[in-house]
Amino acid sequence: MRRRTQLVSLFVFLLFLALSTMAGAAAPGDGVEALLDMLSAKGVISVEEATALRSKPGTAAAIDLSRVVELLQSKGTITAKEAEDLHLGSAGQTARESVKPVVPAAPADGVLESSVVALPEKEIRPVIEVLREQGVLGTEEAAQLLERIGKKWKAEDDDRIAASDDELEYRRTTLTKEVILSEIALLRQQAVINNDETGRIRERFLRKFSMEQIAGTIDENMRRDVQTQVAEKIIPVPEWTRRIRVGGDFRLRYEGDYFGSGNGIFVSPASPTQLLNSTVDRNMLRIRARLAFSAKVNDELEVGFGLATGTTTNPVSTNATLGDSLNKKNFLLDTAYMKWDPYATLTLWGGRFANPWFGSDLVWDQDINFDGVAFSYKPKFSSTLSMFLTAGAFAIQEVEFSSHDKWLYAGQLGLQYRDDKRLTATVAAAIFDFENTVGEVNTGGIDVSTGKPISLGDKDWTAPQFQQKGNTLVNIDPTGLQSNARMAYAAKFRELNIGTSVNIGFWDPLRVVLMGDYVNNIGYDSAKVNARTGHEVKKETKGYQVGLSVGYPSTREYGQWKLLTNYKYLGADAVMDAFADSDFHLGGTNAKGWILGGDLGVGKNTWLSTRWMTTNEISGPPLAVDVFHLNVNARF
């Protein structure tokens, strides 16, 4: 409100000065001098701009005033309509057409220096955040500008702000055009952006703003400006709603599971008295629905939560299978987190949040979210080279009446080279260390009433709450009865993961992406595993995946497409099978095979995708599984 009042006062002052000058009520030179002094004192224009605008001997004040009007319009301080109202007749009109806005140029060495009093960082940070939330700046651009505050920087070292081929995630403009342009001008005055960047940001924003007008997405401030011209009453939107974002997606899937004719018979690791289906082909319809909410509590803190279909017994799938007597489906809390960004390079999470690790689905299923705390530190060494360090502690299982809670401690260090127009390359190494997950045999006893052996259940907690298949297991029940069997992991899991990705963009917008991922369970001890199982177990602790994709980065527009092919090899004890990809080989480890697929955009935010996974066991009884997916995806 204060800024709007200042703009109105400025407009009235300019109008008064123009009328006074035309009527001869004041000396023209004195009026223009007073106007320039006021604008410079209030920080609307810089000292250099005021000096450039001052009248030369023998120059009409009307020409100088027209130049002032042109400058204020170019900076977004006044609108084109207001500028038109302030023109001073034919002489002023001629001057307006011939004089370009005065903008101070950067020094020859490219180092920008502010020509006005430097504002503290806490006043500039919100301006950058507002422009990001309004879709004027991208996330990476905003982070880059935050690093420039209060520093001298050279344009040639970092000139990707508002590059001509930048594509931003769309966010609707909710502030007026004048306010946005004035905020852009403020960043220029504070030497956070240079002249070229100012022009590119303004041009990109004005194109976006024009498209929003055409599409009818007029924000509440604009409606208030035209309220006197319409007959309807406009209900103000509460300010807090502008800090909340809502999104989600829906997927309809046809899935076909096809088994080899020579497959063996397998029991479920989680329930040894039940058989796994390894022989009967299946055809299913499945759905996945997700809804996410996030809110900016302040400039640094965000809270969010998400809902998704699925069950509370399966962490690696958010699918709901259709065909249960038309019954309702579960919609569960999938994420609930706080995210704190105290600095541009540091982010901290707490709660239940999305996978923070760089890599493919070799180690972690894509539907896995993490319970715990984590941080990510992302310093930049130059405009193209950066580092990232991520680490965290995650609760796997809370064990009642025990100090043996199961935890995952993990860390990842990586480097990224990024030249958006040509090449992006990333390499990272991670350690995923699981604690208290190795099975231990229960204490045995004799039931005095029946004389039969029993298990006291004192080590039942060592059995995992969820398993897929593939890992080497040990029966922790001491009775030896199949009906009482309870399976747990025979090996410790400390997984070393090294991943890399090369994104080649010489044929923009088409991209070629090469991917490689490697994992080795360095915590595996053959002697201990053999002792726990009572027999010699073949050591299979390595896994890898290589892949190639060609096409558009995303397929959320009509006609955009992408093709991919991967080969995956995952040894029996390379990773903990509970959290491995649930689609490849229908979940778990001890599998190898090919993945072929493609995506095709069929409308705005709507695309088709298909995957064919043909897999076989690495060792043990035969288990050939082919899985086909055909998905219809929609996102909002």
Order of alpha helices (4+ residues) and beta strands (2+ residues): alpha-alpha-alpha-alpha-alpha-alpha-alpha-alpha-alpha-alpha-alpha-beta-beta-beta-beta-beta-beta-beta-beta-beta-beta-beta-beta-beta-beta-beta-beta-beta-beta-alpha-beta-beta-beta-beta-beta
